[in-house]
């Protein structure tokens, strides 16, 4: 007997499920896309234990004929395409005919459906590749798919699932994308018998605000432009709503959520001149083009696409966003027409404060800089004399000298024995905090600073789950983050070294790292990256006016800190201009 064998159909489906069904959220996405392709106007989702125990999707679509129920659960069976030509211009969300079969290979599935003209509904079940007999059932219209005990027959896959709270958060995120993609469809989500959210059919802007919140509404601006058979429309957030991660970025191509490198680059380029490099914009954007102009058959999860004319698409998205973001007045509300020129954004050469509303979660304001040293004000009367004519009784001039003032709210000017020093205050303070955090972690003395008034902020389901599941890890880093409600987290303590940092942004960034890499990896292999991120959020920001004592305290801390000549990203923190350098610049002695 030869060594090459034909694999059993069940094993083939289970292998395919590894690409299509990664977790409950993957199965939910496929089921909801089927409902949308069926023309549903009302979709209801029920989950139990984050979708691990049960995923039920009920819709009011066209339904499935009794004779087709068995085929619906078969591999490579679909009603959406029938030829290569149709594949190359596919307009439906699903088209491969493998999702239901893959799900049925790793779960207990029941499919109930009724077409409009049928006398009653019909039901069929599937388990371990075996179909039950089709039998009559009760259902008013549409289709109901129940998926129970996901990965019950593939324990190796099941053990990689996270807690129900985390899996539910991923499911909620998948349904959020579908709800944003199709605002004209009503959606309801229930978890463990309780309604999590319910949205009626509505317009795109209202749906986006309902899902992303009032803060997004305040900063969101309408984008809508047509060029030939291309259209880009939706809402783009200004820097006031920028994020530390990409959790508020929704881009749809012909109603399909995608994570496309070409489109992502076009968006980043449009934001390049108005957004700090380590922040991410928020947006809900819809790109519409002929189906034949885009290939969606690129990736099993169908989140990547390929454009026939990629350069033209890139330029259209880039220029549309760039123009929209550049000409939007601060007073424009969501849905308003754009009428004022870009010059209205500026007042005396600076951005209008209206663009950056100050609030509890704002990253544009900062309190006093938490420096460790203090210089007596009376001392400054002696600084000039000490530098000009040092006497034998004078204290030696410090390496970093004494502060003279600030330039552009970014640089500290100081004078030492060699001449003039220029210090990037954010970069320098970032290194000081980073080294301090490393030392405190190594010596297990990273003290926490309780907040007099806990900072409460609206959190995503993933952030809620991460904070709840990793309380001990957060505590070891000096954080106390607890649930204040089902949708809000409260920051009750932060590391003492970062007591003046923006607590909300700091908490979100730490939770993101733990969520993406796991608590053990974040505290071990990625420890320094995490501490660097924390230091960056705690460091003094540009345009923060420092007093002379604060500037000198920064210089003294730099002298005590290892590697203080470079920030955590490898950039220099200061430059020395000697008196000889200055003489050459001014051509003295020539």
C-alpha positions, 0 to 999 in steps of 0.5 A, a space after each residue: 500500500 502506498 504512503 500517500 492517502 486521500 484524507 477523510 472529508 471530516 479531516 479535510 473540513 477540520 483542516 480548512 476550519 483552521 484557516 476560517 475558524 480561529 475563535 468564536 468571533 471568526 465563526 460569528 463573522 462568517 454567519 453574519 456575512 451569510 445573513 447579510 448576503 441573504 438580504 436580511 434587514 434585522 439580525 439578532 445574535 445570542 452568545 453564551 460564554 463568549 460564544 464558546 458554548 453557543 453562537 446563535 444568529 437569527 435573521 429575516 433574510 430570504 431563507 434556504 429551501 428544504 432541499 438545499 439545507 444539506 448542501 448549505 453544510 457541504 464543502 464548496 457549495 454556494 449559491 453566490 458564484 458559479 463561474 470564474 467570471 462571477 468570482 472575478 466580479 463578486 459582490 457578496 461577502 461570502 463566496 467560497 462555500 466553506 464557512 458553514 462546512 468548516 464550522 460544522 466540522 468543529 462544532 455541533 450545528 443546527 440550521 433552521 430556515 424558512 423561505 417566504 412561500 413555504 408552509 413551514 420551516 425546516 431544520 437540519 443538524 450536523 456533528 462530526 461530519 454527519 448530517 441529521 435528517 431534515 425535519 419540520 420546524 417552527 420559524 416565522 421567516 429567515 434563518 437561524 444558525 446555532 453553533 454549540 460547543 465550538 472545538 468540542 472535538 478538537 481539544 488542541 484547538 479549544 485549549 488555545 481559546 481565552 476566557 469567555 470575557 476575552 472571547 466575547 470581546 472579540 465577538 463584539 468587535 466582529 459584530 461592530 464591524 458588521 454593524 458599521 458596514 451595513 447601517 441600514 440593517 438592524 442589529 441586536 447582541 445578547 450575551 448570557 441572556 442579557 442585551 448588550 446593545 441594540 441598533 435600529 436601521 439608521 444612517 452611516 453617521 448615526 451608526 458610527 457615533 452610536 458605536 464609537 461614542 460622543 467623543 468621536 462625534 465631537 471630532 469627526 468630520 464628513 468626507 465624501 468625494 467622487 472621482 469617476 467610478 470611485 467614491 470615498 465617504 464616511 467620517 475622519 477624526 481630527 487629532 483630538 480623537 487620536 488613539 494609542 492603537 488602531 482600535 478605532 480604524 474601520 475601512 470598508 471596501 464595497 461593504 467589506 471590512 479590510 485591513 489593506 496595506 495600500 489603503 492603510 498607507 494612503 490614510 497614514 500619509 493623509 494624516 502625516 502632517 497633523 498627527 504625532 508619529 506615535 498616535 493613530 487616527 480614528 475613522 469610519 470610511 467607505 470606499 466604493 468601486 466596481 466589483 471587477 476592479 478589486 480582487 477579494 479572493 486573496 486571503 481565507 479571512 477575506 480581510 485583504 484585497 488586491 486592486 486592479 489599479 492600486 496606484 490610482 486607488 492610493 492617490 484617490 484615498 490620500 488626496 480625498 482625506 488630505 483635502 478633507 482634513 485640511 479644510 475642515 473648520 473647527 465649528 463643523 459638526 458631523 454631517 455639516 457641509 464644508 464651506 470655510 477655508 483652512 485658514 480658519 483653523 489658525 489664529 495668530 499662526 497656531 492651531 485653534 484651541 477649539 480643535 483640541 477640546 480640553 477634558 478629562 481624557 485629553 492628551 493635550 494638557 499636562 500638569 507640573 513636570 514631576 522632576 526630582 530636584 529644585 533650584 532656589 530662585 535666588 541662585 539665578 542671580 549668581 549664575 552669570 558671574 559663576 560662569 563668567 569668572 569662576 573663583 577658587 571658592 565657586 562650586 564646579 559647574 555641572 556637566 549640563 550647565 545651567 538653564 537659560 530658557 526655552 525655545 519653541 516650547 520644545 528645547 531647553 537652552 543651557 550654558 556650561 563651561 564649553 558653551 551652549 547646550 540645546 536639550 530636547 526636553 521630552 526626549 531627555 525626560 523620557 530617558 530619565 523615566 525609562 531608566 527609573 522604571 527599569 531600576 524600580 522593576 529590577 529592585 522590585 520597588 515600583 511604587 504605586 501612586 493612588 489617585 485622589 479621584 479615580 479616573 473613569 473612562 469608557 472602555 472597549 470590551 477587550 480592554 474590560 476583559 484584559 484589565 479583569 484578567 490581568 489584575 496581578 500583572 497590572 499591580 506589579 507594574 504599579 497600576 490599579 485598574 478596576 471595572 467601574 461599570 460594565 462599560 467603564 474602567 477606573 484607574 485608581 493608581 499609577 506608577 509613582 514615577 508617572 503620577 503626572 502622566 495622562 492616566 487614561 492614555 497610559 492605561 489604554 497603552 498598557 492594556 493594549 500591550 498586555 492584550 496583544 502579547 500576554 501578561 507574561 510576555 509583556 513583563 518578560 520578553 517585551 518588558 523594556 518595550 512596555 516600560 519605554 511606552 510608559 515612559 513616553 506617555 509620562 514624559 513632559 510634552 512639547 509646548 509645556 512651559 517650564 520654569 527655570 527650576 524645572 529646567 535645571 532639575 531636568 539637567 541634574 537628572 540627566 547627569 544622574 541617568 545612564 544613557 541620557 544622551 539618547 532617548 528610548 527611540 535612539 534619538 539624541 537628547 542634547 547637542 553641545 555648541 562650543 564657544 569655538 563653534 559659535 565663533 565660526 558661525 559668526 566668523 569671529 577672528 577672521 
